[in-house]
Amino acid sequence: MSVVAERVIRPMLFCIILICSQTWAEDEAAANFSGYVKSYALWQDALEVSNSEPLADEQWQSQNSLRLMLDYFPSDQLSLQLHYEIQPIYRTKPSALGAGGPFSTLSSIDNRYRIKDFSNPDDGDHWLFLQNLDRLNLRYSTEQGDLTIGRQVVSFGSARFVNPTDIFVPFALQTLNQEYRVGIDAIRYQAALGDFAQLDLGAVIGEDAEKENSGLFLRGRDNWDGRDVQGIVIALDQAWLIGGGLETAIGDYGFWLETAYVDADVEFDNTEVRYWRHSVGSDYALNERWILMLEYHYNGAGSDDPQDYLALLALQPYQQGGVYLLGRHYLIPALNWQASPLISVNGSGFFNLEDDSCFISLVADISWSEDLYSDVGVYWSRGEGLSLDPAVSPDVAALQFGSEFGNYPVSVYASLRWYF
């Protein structure tokens, strides 16, 4: 069997089994089968490099996704969750950086927080087939709390745009399909301590169940006089994190604050890597149709010198700590317009206040029916682009960032989404 056939037939057999289960699910009130089909048409501009050939040519992509979801409830206390996704992708010009490159619009295909995972090699062909067993967990529920074992979502945070405490596979800025967070392998217990209070603790088990790829977390949540507060501690093999968050209302304004301190057992420029990350912001409804949001983010893991950006990507905060922004100070405004009951428009911008670069996102979402949706959007960036270090041979290793967002190619896309 050819490699391409193996990648297609095996996932399709899995899909057939799940689809056949729909008949069974209709006969059993304890089961629910659902899913979606999505298709994105994407155009990306060339990724230019000063005084050199482009790192990636202008290209078109067709990103498609079929997600099948089964929730089974064999008893009042037990539930089984299974989500499987296959993504056939066509590219007119496969990128030399690969499907998981730093400017890719795909969700992360390299997940170190899974014991074992499907292999998704990129052979550089026009066609790329990705598969993702995104949920496979068993939950046992009692009046005291829920115990969940298996592949599941583990996410934290109070902020709207950048969450300092959310370190397990967060989405990158340019990811197109952000509807479902990436699942990771974990054992988690969530205990109810009162009407609003909750204790959340667990273990994340990474690649090959190795200690260096795993971690522990403990989080407490409560509501104090209408204020949602939380505190969290995360222990990784080479780092630990302590942080917290607050969500409340001040008059007509929504307000949030989230902070985290990380002590990592690594060095950069002969300096130990210890850093703070903060996000503070507010939202305000101008009227029934317009909502304005503004967030400031401080990233102590980043640098104020773009020449450090490439080296930062190899460090623990970016490999294991969920950090993806390279600078330090950011201003993030956003505006939501509900043009009609069926049409909404969202615009947001990430402004790096030190290297004068920015990343702008504008998207319009349209609801055609209860199950059919579409959207059109554009990603646009401004700033100094990539260049080659003249002191080093002209290859990828010699690349230098002129700014953070000036490297992102302009992207324009349209999508169609059907849910069942």
Secondary structure, 3 states (H helix, E strand, C coil): CCHHHHHHHHHHHHHHHHHHHHHHHHHCCCEEEEEEEEEEEEEECCECEECCCCCECCEEEEEEEEEEEEEECCCCCEEEEEEEEEEEEEECCCCCCCCCCCCCCCCCCCCCCCCCCCCCCCCCCCEEEEEEEEEEEEEEECCCEEEEEEEECCCCCCCCCCCCCCCCCCCCCCCCCCCCCCCEEEEEEEEECCCCCEEEEEEECCHHHCHHHCEEEEEEEEEECCEEEEEEEEEECCEEEEEEEEEEEECCEEEEEEEEEEEEEEEECCEEEEEEEEEEEEEEECCCCEEEEEEEEEECCCCCCHHHHHHHCCCHHHHCCCCCCCCCEEEEEEEEEEEECCEEEEEEEEEECCCCEEEEEEEEEEECCCCEEEEEEEEEEECCCEEECCCCCCCHHHEEECCCHHHCCCEEEEEEEEEC
